[in-house]
Structures are given as structure tokens and as C-alpha cells.
Amino acid sequence: MDVLDELDNSENESEEEAEAMTAADVLLKLEEAWLNEKFAPELLESKTELVECLLEQISEMEENFKRAKKGDFKVNIHSMEIDRIRYIVSSYLRCRLKKIEKFTAQVLEEEANRKDDDPSRLSPEEFAFAREYSSNLEGHIQHLALRHMPQNLQALNNKQTAPRPNLDKYVFLRVNVATDGVLVEEETLDTGEEIVDLEKGDQHIMRYKPMMSLVNSGAVSLI
């Protein structure tokens, strides 16, 4: 029995949950979210529910380890696998925090303009972090530099100065769901539009921008 089977056995799932995900399913989803976040130039939708689910199951698993026999080799193997899962979780969260710090102004602007029925890219904790980081950064810049400048240059225009993600970056991707008629390049004065059909299992290198919606829907994964 491997560690994912142990994790599944540690779950207290209700029989009413007809489509409950197993621990293995949750881990695969989080690994996919991790790689997407790692290779996408922009901040993607938060998947913290997967993180919380895995951490809760791991915590239960570690409690079971405490009741196991000392020196049980199986426990050591399972502990190593749990360490690997913790690495994926921490790397995923670090990657997101790095993007939030880099694109704070844009992230908060999108959050402010987001409609109530649109999913947020930020978890509540990430949103609080982004606001505090933005406030501290602006205060630091004001104290360090802006207050020493002429009055007409003391305003900080985030739309002009804040970095934005490069959505024209090329990425490697794998097709999960066959999709026809994907507009890869729009028509210009020199060239016509380019439309491709994506077959399941194919791998491509393409600009990120035309693939944004497919990454968010899970039709393609970044690799």
C-alpha cells in the first residue's frame, strides 16, 4: 500500500459525496496547478482548496505514524513521500507569492474590477498579503525617494510604472482536451489569421496569450 492509499484511508468522506476526490486525484490536480503556475507568466486562479485538503490529510497521516511501531521501514518510506508532497505545496505557494509581489498593482487592480460572479485569482490570505505589501512598498518609496522630489513628481502612477506580465511569452504545453479552431495569431496587414486544431495528447510551443483561457479551463497544461 503506498502513501496515497494511506492518505485515502485517512479521509473521513461522507457517503453522500458522490464525486469526492481521492487523495491521489487531489495530488495530481495540485501538481498540474503547480506546473501551470510555475510556467505561466501571469498569476492564475488560486487552488488553495487543494492545498488545504492535502495538508489536512497529511496531518492525519502523520498522527497515524506516531502510533506505528518504531523502526518500521514503511513509515520511513511514507515520510519521504510526504516530504515530496510538502515540497510541491510550498513551491506552489512560493511561486504565487513571488508573482503577487512582482505584479501587486495589476493583481489588486483586477481584483477591484472583478465582478461578483467571477472567480478570484487570490485567496483571502493572498489578498490581505497583496494589500499590505502594496501599502508597505508605496510607503517605502514615498519615504525613500518621492518626498525629496518636486511636488509635481511625487505622485506614483502604478499604471505607468508597475510591471505587467508578458502574455506574449512562449510556453510549452500539452493538450488535455481536443479543441478545434483555436485562434493563435490574429489577422494583420501583412499576414492572415492563424487557426489551429489541438489534438488530445499533442505537445506544442506557443504564445501564452491565445492559450490563457484553455490553461484556466484545464484543456491544456503547461509543461
VOMAR-937851 format. One record per residue: residue in one letter; x, y, z of N, C-alpha, C, CB in turn. Coordinates in pm, whole numbers, plus 50000, padded with zeros to 5 digits. Glycine has a CB too. Example, Ala and Ser with C-alpha at 12.3 -4.5 7.8 and 13.67 -1.06 7.14 Angstrom:
% VOMAR-937851
<pt "A", <51319, 49431, 50780>, <51230, 49550, 50780>, <51320, 49670, 50780>, <51131, 49553, 50905>>
<pt "S", <51285, 49775, 50708>, <51367, 49894, 50714>, <51290, 50003, 50787>, <51408, 49940, 50572>>
***
This chain:
% VOMAR-937851
<pt "M", <50085, 49880, 50000>, <50000, 50000, 50000>, <50088, 50124, 50000>, <49904, 50001, 50123>>
<pt "D", <50070, 50215, 49906>, <50155, 50333, 49900>, <50097, 50446, 49982>, <50176, 50377, 49757>>
<pt "V", <50171, 50557, 49985>, <50131, 50667, 50074>, <49998, 50727, 50033>, <50237, 50774, 50075>>
<pt "L", <49965, 50727, 49903>, <49838, 50785, 49860>, <49721, 50698, 49906>, <49835, 50801, 49707>>
<pt "D", <49743, 50565, 49907>, <49640, 50477, 49963>, <49620, 50506, 50111>, <49676, 50328, 49941>>
<pt "E", <49731, 50527, 50182>, <49723, 50561, 50324>, <49649, 50693, 50344>, <49863, 50569, 50387>>
<pt "L", <49679, 50788, 50258>, <49610, 50916, 50269>, <49462, 50900, 50244>, <49669, 51018, 50171>>
<pt "D", <49427, 50819, 50145>, <49285, 50796, 50116>, <49216, 50731, 50235>, <49269, 50710, 49992>>
<pt "N", <49285, 50638, 50300>, <49225, 50570, 50415>, <49207, 50662, 50533>, <49308, 50452, 50454>>
<pt "S", <49284, 50772, 50535>, <49275, 50865, 50648>, <49164, 50967, 50631>, <49406, 50938, 50667>>
<pt "E", <49100, 50968, 50514>, <48994, 51065, 50488>, <48866, 51022, 50558>, <48970, 51081, 50337>>
<pt "N", <48789, 51117, 50605>, <48658, 51091, 50663>, <48552, 51142, 50566>, <48642, 51159, 50804>>
<pt "E", <48536, 51071, 50455>, <48446, 51117, 50349>, <48303, 51075, 50380>, <48491, 51061, 50210>>
<pt "S", <48211, 51163, 50350>, <48070, 51133, 50366>, <48021, 51048, 50250>, <47987, 51262, 50378>>
<pt "E", <47932, 50951, 50275>, <47878, 50868, 50169>, <47792, 50949, 50074>, <47798, 50754, 50227>>
<pt "E", <47747, 51066, 50119>, <47664, 51149, 50034>, <47744, 51220, 49925>, <47590, 51251, 50117>>
<pt "E", <47878, 51225, 49941>, <47962, 51292, 49844>, <47992, 51196, 49730>, <48094, 51343, 49909>>
<pt "A", <47907, 51198, 49628>, <47914, 51101, 49520>, <48039, 51118, 49436>, <47793, 51114, 49432>>
<pt "E", <48088, 51239, 49425>, <48202, 51264, 49338>, <48324, 51313, 49416>, <48164, 51365, 49231>>
<pt "A", <48340, 51261, 49537>, <48452, 51304, 49620>, <48583, 51262, 49555>, <48441, 51246, 49763>>
<pt "M", <48684, 51351, 49559>, <48814, 51322, 49501>, <48898, 51243, 49599>, <48885, 51451, 49460>>
<pt "T", <48975, 51146, 49548>, <49068, 51074, 49632>, <49192, 51160, 49655>, <49106, 50938, 49570>>
<pt "A", <49276, 51117, 49749>, <49400, 51190, 49775>, <49489, 51192, 49652>, <49475, 51128, 49893>>
<pt "A", <49490, 51080, 49577>, <49570, 51074, 49454>, <49520, 51176, 49352>, <49566, 50933, 49395>>
<pt "D", <49388, 51190, 49341>, <49331, 51287, 49248>, <49370, 51429, 49289>, <49177, 51274, 49244>>
<pt "V", <49361, 51457, 49419>, <49395, 51590, 49469>, <49542, 51622, 49440>, <49367, 51600, 49621>>
<pt "L", <49629, 51524, 49463>, <49771, 51546, 49438>, <49799, 51571, 49291>, <49852, 51426, 49487>>
<pt "L", <49736, 51495, 49203>, <49756, 51515, 49059>, <49708, 51653, 49016>, <49682, 51406, 48979>>
<pt "K", <49595, 51697, 49071>, <49543, 51830, 49040>, <49637, 51939, 49088>, <49404, 51849, 49102>>
<pt "L", <49692, 51919, 49209>, <49783, 52020, 49263>, <49915, 52023, 49185>, <49811, 51993, 49411>>
<pt "E", <49964, 51906, 49144>, <50085, 51903, 49062>, <50063, 51977, 48930>, <50128, 51757, 49035>>
<pt "E", <49947, 51959, 48871>, <49915, 52030, 48747>, <49908, 52181, 48773>, <49780, 51980, 48688>>
<pt "A", <49841, 52221, 48882>, <49832, 52364, 48916>, <49970, 52422, 48943>, <49742, 52384, 49039>>
<pt "W", <50057, 52344, 49008>, <50194, 52388, 49038>, <50272, 52416, 48911>, <50267, 52281, 49122>>
<pt "L", <50268, 52323, 48814>, <50341, 52342, 48689>, <50282, 52457, 48608>, <50341, 52213, 48607>>
<pt "N", <50150, 52467, 48605>, <50087, 52579, 48535>, <50131, 52712, 48594>, <49933, 52567, 48541>>
<pt "E", <50131, 52719, 48728>, <50170, 52843, 48795>, <50318, 52872, 48771>, <50141, 52834, 48946>>
<pt "K", <50397, 52769, 48769>, <50542, 52785, 48753>, <50577, 52841, 48615>, <50613, 52650, 48774>>
<pt "F", <50505, 52798, 48512>, <50542, 52834, 48374>, <50455, 52944, 48314>, <50534, 52713, 48287>>
<pt "A", <50342, 52976, 48375>, <50257, 53084, 48322>, <50316, 53219, 48361>, <50111, 53071, 48376>>
<pt "P", <50316, 53317, 48271>, <50370, 53448, 48305>, <50281, 53527, 48399>, <50392, 53527, 48180>>
<pt "E", <50154, 53494, 48409>, <50060, 53567, 48494>, <50022, 53485, 48616>, <49934, 53604, 48415>>
<pt "L", <49959, 53551, 48712>, <49906, 53481, 48829>, <49777, 53412, 48790>, <49882, 53580, 48948>>
<pt "L", <49767, 53282, 48817>, <49649, 53205, 48782>, <49551, 53200, 48899>, <49688, 53062, 48740>>
<pt "E", <49435, 53142, 48874>, <49334, 53130, 48979>, <49385, 53046, 49094>, <49205, 53069, 48923>>
<pt "S", <49355, 53089, 49216>, <49404, 53020, 49334>, <49345, 52879, 49346>, <49371, 53102, 49459>>
<pt "K", <49429, 52785, 49386>, <49385, 52647, 49410>, <49413, 52608, 49556>, <49457, 52549, 49314>>
<pt "T", <49393, 52702, 49645>, <49427, 52677, 49785>, <49338, 52570, 49848>, <49417, 52805, 49865>>
<pt "E", <49221, 52543, 49788>, <49138, 52437, 49843>, <49208, 52302, 49828>, <48999, 52434, 49774>>
<pt "L", <49285, 52284, 49721>, <49362, 52160, 49703>, <49474, 52154, 49807>, <49420, 52152, 49560>>
<pt "V", <49540, 52267, 49829>, <49648, 52274, 49928>, <49594, 52238, 50067>, <49712, 52415, 49930>>
<pt "E", <49484, 52299, 50105>, <49427, 52274, 50237>, <49384, 52129, 50253>, <49308, 52367, 50261>>
<pt "C", <49329, 52072, 50146>, <49285, 51932, 50151>, <49404, 51839, 50173>, <49212, 51895, 50021>>
<pt "L", <49512, 51860, 50097>, <49630, 51775, 50112>, <49696, 51791, 50249>, <49731, 51807, 50003>>
<pt "L", <49709, 51915, 50295>, <49774, 51938, 50424>, <49693, 51874, 50537>, <49791, 52089, 50450>>
<pt "E", <49562, 51879, 50525>, <49477, 51817, 50628>, <49497, 51666, 50629>, <49328, 51851, 50603>>
<pt "Q", <49503, 51606, 50511>, <49521, 51461, 50503>, <49661, 51420, 50552>, <49499, 51412, 50359>>
<pt "I", <49761, 51500, 50517>, <49898, 51471, 50561>, <49907, 51480, 50713>, <49998, 51568, 50496>>
<pt "S", <49840, 51579, 50770>, <49839, 51592, 50916>, <49780, 51469, 50982>, <49761, 51717, 50958>>
<pt "E", <49672, 51417, 50925>, <49611, 51295, 50979>, <49705, 51176, 50963>, <49476, 51267, 50910>>
<pt "M", <49774, 51172, 50849>, <49867, 51063, 50824>, <49982, 51065, 50925>, <49922, 51071, 50681>>
<pt "E", <50033, 51182, 50955>, <50143, 51194, 51049>, <50100, 51154, 51190>, <50198, 51336, 51050>>
<pt "E", <49974, 51180, 51223>, <49922, 51134, 51352>, <49919, 50981, 51357>, <49780, 51190, 51378>>
<pt "N", <49887, 50918, 51242>, <49889, 50772, 51236>, <50031, 50718, 51252>, <49828, 50722, 51103>>
<pt "F", <50129, 50791, 51197>, <50269, 50748, 51209>, <50312, 50739, 51356>, <50361, 50844, 51133>>
<pt "K", <50261, 50830, 51438>, <50300, 50833, 51578>, <50259, 50705, 51651>, <50239, 50954, 51647>>
<pt "R", <50156, 50639, 51597>, <50107, 50516, 51661>, <50171, 50391, 51602>, <49956, 50507, 51648>>
<pt "A", <50254, 50409, 51499>, <50319, 50295, 51435>, <50437, 50247, 51517>, <50364, 50331, 51293>>
<pt "K", <50484, 50125, 51487>, <50599, 50069, 51556>, <50724, 50148, 51524>, <50618, 49922, 51518>>
<pt "K", <50809, 50169, 51623>, <50936, 50237, 51600>, <51025, 50151, 51511>, <51007, 50269, 51734>>
<pt "G", <51089, 50217, 51414>, <51178, 50145, 51323>, <51107, 50081, 51207>, <51250, 50041, 51398>>
<pt "D", <50975, 50101, 51195>, <50900, 50045, 51081>, <50950, 50111, 50952>, <50746, 50066, 51099>>
<pt "F", <51007, 50031, 50862>, <51066, 50084, 50739>, <50959, 50150, 50651>, <51138, 49972, 50660>>
<pt "K", <50839, 50098, 50655>, <50731, 50153, 50574>, <50702, 50297, 50611>, <50605, 50068, 50588>>
<pt "V", <50712, 50328, 50740>, <50688, 50465, 50786>, <50792, 50560, 50727>, <50691, 50472, 50939>>
<pt "N", <50917, 50515, 50722>, <51023, 50600, 50665>, <50998, 50628, 50518>, <51159, 50534, 50682>>
<pt "I", <50955, 50528, 50443>, <50926, 50547, 50301>, <50810, 50645, 50283>, <50893, 50412, 50233>>
<pt "H", <50707, 50626, 50362>, <50591, 50714, 50353>, <50627, 50858, 50394>, <50477, 50661, 50442>>
<pt "S", <50714, 50872, 50492>, <50756, 51005, 50535>, <50830, 51078, 50423>, <50846, 50996, 50660>>
<pt "M", <50911, 51004, 50347>, <50982, 51064, 50234>, <50884, 51111, 50127>, <51081, 50963, 50173>>
<pt "E", <50779, 51034, 50102>, <50680, 51074, 50003>, <50603, 51196, 50050>, <50584, 50958, 49973>>
<pt "I", <50572, 51201, 50178>, <50503, 51318, 50233>, <50591, 51442, 50222>, <50464, 51293, 50380>>
<pt "D", <50722, 51425, 50244>, <50814, 51538, 50227>, <50811, 51588, 50082>, <50959, 51497, 50266>>
<pt "R", <50800, 51497, 49987>, <50791, 51537, 49846>, <50664, 51617, 49821>, <50794, 51413, 49755>>
<pt "I", <50553, 51573, 49880>, <50426, 51645, 49863>, <50433, 51783, 49927>, <50309, 51564, 49923>>
<pt "R", <50497, 51789, 50045>, <50513, 51919, 50110>, <50597, 52014, 50025>, <50577, 51902, 50248>>
<pt "Y", <50697, 51960, 49957>, <50779, 52044, 49868>, <50694, 52102, 49756>, <50897, 51962, 49809>>
<pt "I", <50608, 52021, 49695>, <50521, 52069, 49587>, <50430, 52180, 49640>, <50437, 51954, 49528>>
<pt "V", <50372, 52157, 49757>, <50282, 52257, 49817>, <50356, 52388, 49842>, <50222, 52203, 49948>>
<pt "S", <50473, 52380, 49906>, <50546, 52502, 49940>, <50598, 52572, 49815>, <50663, 52470, 50034>>
<pt "S", <50642, 52497, 49715>, <50690, 52557, 49590>, <50575, 52627, 49517>, <50754, 52451, 49499>>
<pt "Y", <50458, 52566, 49519>, <50340, 52628, 49457>, <50306, 52761, 49524>, <50219, 52532, 49465>>
<pt "L", <50306, 52762, 49657>, <50271, 52884, 49728>, <50378, 52992, 49713>, <50249, 52854, 49876>>
<pt "R", <50506, 52951, 49713>, <50614, 53047, 49694>, <50607, 53111, 49555>, <50750, 52980, 49713>>
<pt "C", <50576, 53030, 49456>, <50565, 53081, 49319>, <50455, 53185, 49310>, <50537, 52966, 49220>>
<pt "R", <50343, 53160, 49376>, <50232, 53255, 49373>, <50268, 53384, 49446>, <50107, 53193, 49435>>
<pt "L", <50333, 53372, 49562>, <50372, 53492, 49637>, <50472, 53576, 49558>, <50431, 53452, 49774>>
<pt "K", <50562, 53510, 49487>, <50660, 53582, 49407>, <50590, 53665, 49298>, <50760, 53484, 49342>>
<pt "K", <50487, 53607, 49236>, <50412, 53679, 49133>, <50331, 53792, 49194>, <50320, 53583, 49056>>
<pt "I", <50273, 53768, 49311>, <50194, 53873, 49377>, <50284, 53992, 49410>, <50128, 53819, 49506>>
<pt "E", <50404, 53965, 49457>, <50498, 54073, 49488>, <50539, 54148, 49361>, <50621, 54018, 49559>>
<pt "K", <50559, 54076, 49253>, <50605, 54138, 49128>, <50495, 54217, 49060>, <50658, 54033, 49033>>
<pt "F", <50373, 54165, 49062>, <50262, 54228, 48989>, <50152, 54277, 49084>, <50202, 54129, 48889>>
<pt "T", <50192, 54329, 49198>, <50096, 54369, 49301>, <49990, 54465, 49247>, <50167, 54433, 49417>>
<pt "A", <50033, 54570, 49178>, <49939, 54672, 49131>, <49838, 54612, 49035>, <50013, 54787, 49062>>
<pt "Q", <49885, 54530, 48942>, <49795, 54471, 48844>, <49698, 54372, 48911>, <49876, 54400, 48735>>
<pt "V", <49750, 54293, 49005>, <49666, 54194, 49074>, <49555, 54263, 49152>, <49751, 54107, 49168>>
<pt "L", <49588, 54369, 49224>, <49488, 54441, 49302>, <49391, 54517, 49212>, <49556, 54538, 49399>>
<pt "E", <49440, 54566, 49100>, <49351, 54634, 49006>, <49248, 54537, 48948>, <49432, 54698, 48892>>
<pt "E", <49292, 54416, 48911>, <49200, 54316, 48859>, <49100, 54274, 48966>, <49276, 54193, 48808>>
<pt "E", <49146, 54263, 49089>, <49057, 54223, 49199>, <48951, 54330, 49223>, <49138, 54197, 49328>>
<pt "A", <48991, 54457, 49213>, <48897, 54567, 49233>, <48791, 54573, 49123>, <48971, 54700, 49240>>
<pt "N", <48831, 54535, 49001>, <48739, 54540, 48887>, <48664, 54409, 48865>, <48816, 54575, 48762>>
<pt "R", <48691, 54310, 48947>, <48630, 54179, 48929>, <48480, 54182, 48963>, <48701, 54075, 49016>>
<pt "K", <48400, 54118, 48878>, <48257, 54107, 48905>, <48234, 54004, 49015>, <48180, 54069, 48777>>
<pt "D", <48123, 54018, 49084>, <48094, 53930, 49198>, <48087, 53783, 49158>, <47965, 53971, 49263>>
<pt "D", <48040, 53754, 49036>, <48026, 53615, 48995>, <48150, 53559, 48928>, <47909, 53603, 48901>>
<pt "D", <48256, 53640, 48914>, <48382, 53593, 48858>, <48470, 53537, 48968>, <48454, 53707, 48782>>
<pt "P", <48539, 53425, 48941>, <48628, 53370, 49044>, <48747, 53461, 49070>, <48679, 53231, 49002>>
<pt "S", <48790, 53466, 49194>, <48905, 53548, 49231>, <49033, 53471, 49206>, <48896, 53593, 49378>>
<pt "R", <49136, 53542, 49166>, <49267, 53478, 49150>, <49339, 53466, 49283>, <49353, 53558, 49050>>
<pt "L", <49289, 53534, 49384>, <49356, 53538, 49513>, <49273, 53469, 49621>, <49384, 53683, 49554>>
<pt "S", <49341, 53398, 49707>, <49275, 53350, 49828>, <49261, 53469, 49923>, <49356, 53233, 49895>>
<pt "P", <49175, 53461, 50024>, <49163, 53573, 50120>, <49297, 53610, 50183>, <49064, 53537, 50229>>
<pt "E", <49380, 53509, 50213>, <49510, 53536, 50273>, <49603, 53607, 50174>, <49574, 53406, 50323>>
<pt "E", <49599, 53565, 50049>, <49682, 53629, 49947>, <49637, 53772, 49920>, <49678, 53548, 49817>>
<pt "F", <49508, 53794, 49923>, <49456, 53929, 49903>, <49503, 54022, 50015>, <49302, 53927, 49896>>
<pt "A", <49495, 53974, 50138>, <49543, 54053, 50252>, <49692, 54080, 50239>, <49513, 53982, 50385>>
<pt "F", <49768, 53980, 50199>, <49913, 53998, 50180>, <49940, 54101, 50071>, <49979, 53864, 50144>>
<pt "A", <49868, 54094, 49958>, <49890, 54186, 49846>, <49862, 54330, 49889>, <49801, 54148, 49727>>
<pt "R", <49755, 54352, 49963>, <49723, 54487, 50009>, <49829, 54540, 50104>, <49586, 54489, 50077>>
<pt "E", <49872, 54457, 50197>, <49972, 54502, 50293>, <50106, 54527, 50223>, <49989, 54397, 50406>>
<pt "Y", <50142, 54439, 50130>, <50268, 54455, 50057>, <50266, 54583, 49974>, <50295, 54334, 49967>>
<pt "S", <50154, 54609, 49907>, <50140, 54730, 49826>, <50152, 54855, 49912>, <50006, 54730, 49751>>
<pt "S", <50085, 54854, 50027>, <50089, 54969, 50116>, <50230, 54993, 50168>, <49993, 54949, 50233>>
<pt "N", <50298, 54885, 50209>, <50435, 54899, 50261>, <50532, 54946, 50153>, <50482, 54767, 50320>>
<pt "L", <50514, 54893, 50031>, <50604, 54931, 49922>, <50587, 55078, 49885>, <50578, 54844, 49800>>
<pt "E", <50461, 55122, 49874>, <50437, 55262, 49841>, <50488, 55354, 49951>, <50287, 55287, 49818>>
<pt "G", <50469, 55315, 50077>, <50520, 55395, 50187>, <50672, 55403, 50186>, <50474, 55338, 50320>>
<pt "H", <50737, 55292, 50152>, <50883, 55290, 50146>, <50935, 55381, 50034>, <50933, 55147, 50125>>
<pt "I", <50872, 55371, 49916>, <50915, 55454, 49803>, <50891, 55602, 49833>, <50841, 55413, 49673>>
<pt "Q", <50778, 55632, 49898>, <50746, 55770, 49933>, <50850, 55827, 50030>, <50604, 55779, 49995>>
<pt "H", <50883, 55747, 50129>, <50979, 55794, 50231>, <51120, 55803, 50175>, <50978, 55702, 50353>>
<pt "L", <51156, 55706, 50090>, <51293, 55699, 50042>, <51323, 55799, 49931>, <51323, 55560, 49994>>
<pt "A", <51224, 55820, 49841>, <51256, 55899, 49721>, <51155, 56009, 49688>, <51267, 55807, 49605>>
<pt "L", <51028, 55976, 49684>, <50929, 56069, 49629>, <50920, 56199, 49708>, <50794, 56003, 49623>>
<pt "R", <50933, 56190, 49839>, <50918, 56312, 49920>, <51032, 56411, 49898>, <50911, 56276, 50068>>
<pt "H", <51140, 56366, 49837>, <51253, 56453, 49809>, <51245, 56514, 49670>, <51382, 56377, 49825>>
<pt "M", <51144, 56475, 49594>, <51131, 56523, 49456>, <51040, 56645, 49450>, <51076, 56412, 49365>>
<pt "P", <51041, 56717, 49337>, <50948, 56830, 49320>, <50804, 56786, 49338>, <50965, 56894, 49181>>
<pt "Q", <50720, 56879, 49377>, <50581, 56848, 49410>, <50509, 56777, 49295>, <50507, 56976, 49446>>
<pt "N", <50535, 56819, 49172>, <50464, 56762, 49058>, <50513, 56622, 49020>, <50478, 56853, 48939>>
<pt "L", <50616, 56571, 49087>, <50669, 56438, 49057>, <50652, 56340, 49174>, <50815, 56448, 49020>>
<pt "Q", <50575, 56381, 49273>, <50563, 56297, 49392>, <50451, 56193, 49383>, <50539, 56384, 49512>>
<pt "A", <50369, 56203, 49279>, <50261, 56104, 49264>, <50317, 55978, 49198>, <50144, 56163, 49178>>
<pt "L", <50272, 55862, 49246>, <50316, 55734, 49192>, <50205, 55675, 49107>, <50356, 55636, 49307>>
<pt "N", <50228, 55671, 48975>, <50128, 55619, 48881>, <50158, 55472, 48853>, <50127, 55702, 48748>>
<pt "N", <50083, 55384, 48919>, <50108, 55241, 48904>, <50081, 55190, 48764>, <50023, 55165, 49002>>
<pt "K", <49986, 55250, 48694>, <49953, 55204, 48559>, <50070, 55226, 48464>, <49829, 55275, 48507>>
<pt "Q", <50150, 55326, 48491>, <50264, 55356, 48404>, <50394, 55292, 48452>, <50282, 55506, 48394>>
<pt "T", <50408, 55272, 48581>, <50537, 55227, 48635>, <50538, 55081, 48680>, <50575, 55313, 48749>>
<pt "A", <50423, 55027, 48718>, <50422, 54892, 48772>, <50444, 54788, 48662>, <50289, 54865, 48844>>
<pt "P", <50522, 54683, 48688>, <50543, 54578, 48587>, <50417, 54498, 48561>, <50655, 54483, 48630>>
<pt "R", <50404, 54450, 48440>, <50291, 54368, 48399>, <50343, 54236, 48341>, <50201, 54443, 48294>>
<pt "P", <50268, 54129, 48353>, <50315, 54001, 48297>, <50325, 54006, 48145>, <50223, 53887, 48340>>
<pt "N", <50426, 53940, 48090>, <50444, 53932, 47946>, <50360, 53818, 47890>, <50594, 53913, 47911>>
<pt "L", <50241, 53849, 47845>, <50149, 53746, 47796>, <50188, 53693, 47659>, <50009, 53801, 47790>>
<pt "D", <50284, 53756, 47593>, <50332, 53707, 47464>, <50447, 53609, 47478>, <50374, 53825, 47377>>
<pt "K", <50480, 53575, 47600>, <50585, 53476, 47626>, <50546, 53341, 47566>, <50612, 53462, 47778>>
<pt "Y", <50646, 53270, 47511>, <50620, 53137, 47456>, <50630, 53032, 47566>, <50720, 53105, 47341>>
<pt "V", <50538, 52936, 47563>, <50533, 52831, 47665>, <50518, 52695, 47597>, <50415, 52856, 47764>>
<pt "F", <50564, 52592, 47667>, <50540, 52455, 47625>, <50408, 52409, 47687>, <50659, 52360, 47667>>
<pt "L", <50330, 52336, 47609>, <50201, 52291, 47662>, <50167, 52152, 47611>, <50090, 52389, 47624>>
<pt "R", <50083, 52084, 47687>, <50029, 51954, 47649>, <49877, 51965, 47642>, <50074, 51843, 47750>>
<pt "V", <49818, 51909, 47540>, <49673, 51918, 47519>, <49603, 51808, 47598>, <49637, 51908, 47368>>
<pt "N", <49512, 51846, 47686>, <49434, 51750, 47765>, <49299, 51721, 47701>, <49413, 51803, 47905>>
<pt "V", <49241, 51822, 47635>, <49110, 51808, 47573>, <49120, 51860, 47429>, <49000, 51886, 47655>>
<pt "A", <49081, 51777, 47333>, <49085, 51819, 47193>, <49001, 51945, 47173>, <49036, 51705, 47101>>
<pt "T", <49059, 52044, 47109>, <48992, 52172, 47088>, <49017, 52218, 46945>, <49043, 52279, 47189>>
<pt "D", <48911, 52242, 46871>, <48922, 52285, 46732>, <48907, 52437, 46721>, <48817, 52215, 46645>>
<pt "G", <48970, 52492, 46618>, <48951, 52633, 46584>, <49008, 52731, 46683>, <48807, 52660, 46568>>
<pt "V", <49129, 52704, 46733>, <49192, 52795, 46828>, <49265, 52904, 46750>, <49291, 52719, 46922>>
<pt "L", <49231, 53029, 46776>, <49294, 53142, 46708>, <49430, 53169, 46773>, <49204, 53269, 46714>>
<pt "V", <49537, 53138, 46700>, <49672, 53153, 46752>, <49729, 53290, 46719>, <49763, 53045, 46698>>
<pt "E", <49706, 53337, 46598>, <49754, 53468, 46554>, <49640, 53543, 46487>, <49876, 53454, 46457>>
<pt "E", <49617, 53667, 46529>, <49513, 53748, 46466>, <49561, 53802, 46331>, <49473, 53864, 46559>>
<pt "E", <49466, 53839, 46249>, <49499, 53890, 46116>, <49565, 54028, 46125>, <49372, 53897, 46028>>
<pt "T", <49669, 54046, 46045>, <49738, 54175, 46037>, <49742, 54221, 45892>, <49881, 54166, 46097>>
<pt "L", <49801, 54338, 45868>, <49814, 54388, 45731>, <49906, 54299, 45648>, <49867, 54531, 45731>>
<pt "D", <50001, 54233, 45714>, <50099, 54152, 45641>, <50063, 54004, 45634>, <50232, 54167, 45705>>
<pt "T", <49993, 53955, 45735>, <49962, 53811, 45739>, <49815, 53790, 45775>, <50053, 53738, 45841>>
<pt "G", <49764, 53676, 45734>, <49628, 53640, 45771>, <49624, 53576, 45908>, <49568, 53546, 45668>>
<pt "E", <49505, 53552, 45961>, <49492, 53489, 46092>, <49534, 53343, 46086>, <49348, 53500, 46144>>
<pt "E", <49584, 53294, 46198>, <49628, 53154, 46206>, <49540, 53081, 46306>, <49778, 53144, 46247>>
<pt "I", <49474, 52976, 46258>, <49384, 52896, 46342>, <49433, 52752, 46340>, <49236, 52905, 46293>>
<pt "V", <49441, 52691, 46457>, <49488, 52552, 46466>, <49386, 52467, 46542>, <49626, 52546, 46537>>
<pt "D", <49391, 52337, 46515>, <49313, 52239, 46589>, <49407, 52165, 46683>, <49239, 52139, 46493>>
<pt "L", <49373, 52161, 46810>, <49456, 52095, 46909>, <49403, 51955, 46936>, <49462, 52177, 47040>>
<pt "E", <49489, 51855, 46914>, <49450, 51716, 46937>, <49497, 51670, 47074>, <49508, 51625, 46826>>
<pt "K", <49416, 51591, 47141>, <49450, 51544, 47275>, <49582, 51469, 47274>, <49339, 51454, 47331>>
<pt "G", <49669, 51501, 47369>, <49798, 51436, 47380>, <49910, 51506, 47306>, <49788, 51297, 47331>>
<pt "D", <49876, 51598, 47216>, <49979, 51671, 47142>, <50054, 51766, 47234>, <49917, 51749, 47025>>
<pt "Q", <50177, 51797, 47198>, <50256, 51896, 47271>, <50300, 52005, 47173>, <50380, 51829, 47339>>
<pt "H", <50295, 52129, 47219>, <50325, 52244, 47133>, <50406, 52346, 47210>, <50194, 52308, 47079>>
<pt "I", <50470, 52437, 47137>, <50526, 52558, 47194>, <50455, 52674, 47126>, <50683, 52566, 47175>>
<pt "M", <50385, 52756, 47204>, <50301, 52863, 47150>, <50307, 52984, 47242>, <50156, 52815, 47133>>
<pt "R", <50259, 53097, 47189>, <50244, 53215, 47274>, <50140, 53186, 47381>, <50204, 53340, 47190>>
<pt "Y", <50165, 53241, 47499>, <50075, 53213, 47611>, <49938, 53277, 47592>, <50137, 53262, 47740>>
<pt "K", <49935, 53399, 47539>, <49811, 53476, 47536>, <49694, 53402, 47470>, <49834, 53605, 47465>>
<pt "P", <49712, 53339, 47351>, <49598, 53268, 47291>, <49556, 53145, 47371>, <49632, 53227, 47150>>
<pt "M", <49644, 53098, 47460>, <49618, 52976, 47537>, <49562, 53004, 47676>, <49744, 52895, 47549>>
<pt "M", <49551, 53131, 47714>, <49512, 53167, 47850>, <49384, 53097, 47894>, <49494, 53317, 47861>>
<pt "S", <49280, 53109, 47814>, <49151, 53052, 47854>, <49157, 52900, 47862>, <49042, 53094, 47756>>
<pt "L", <49238, 52838, 47775>, <49250, 52691, 47775>, <49328, 52642, 47895>, <49317, 52643, 47646>>
<pt "V", <49428, 52721, 47939>, <49501, 52686, 48063>, <49407, 52694, 48183>, <49623, 52779, 48083>>
<pt "N", <49329, 52801, 48189>, <49238, 52821, 48302>, <49128, 52715, 48307>, <49175, 52958, 48296>>
<pt "S", <49085, 52667, 48190>, <48979, 52567, 48186>, <49031, 52425, 48205>, <48904, 52575, 48054>>
<pt "G", <49164, 52407, 48192>, <49223, 52274, 48205>, <49233, 52199, 48075>, <49144, 52194, 48301>>
<pt "A", <49193, 52263, 47964>, <49201, 52198, 47833>, <49346, 52172, 47791>, <49132, 52283, 47727>>
<pt "V", <49438, 52258, 47837>, <49580, 52237, 47815>, <49654, 52257, 47946>, <49635, 52332, 47706>>
<pt "S", <49769, 52192, 47959>, <49855, 52207, 48077>, <49991, 52254, 48032>, <49865, 52074, 48157>>
<pt "L", <50054, 52340, 48110>, <50189, 52386, 48080>, <50289, 52284, 48132>, <50214, 52527, 48143>>
<pt "I", <50396, 52266, 48057>, <50496, 52165, 48094>, <50636, 52225, 48082>, <50482, 52039, 48004>>
***
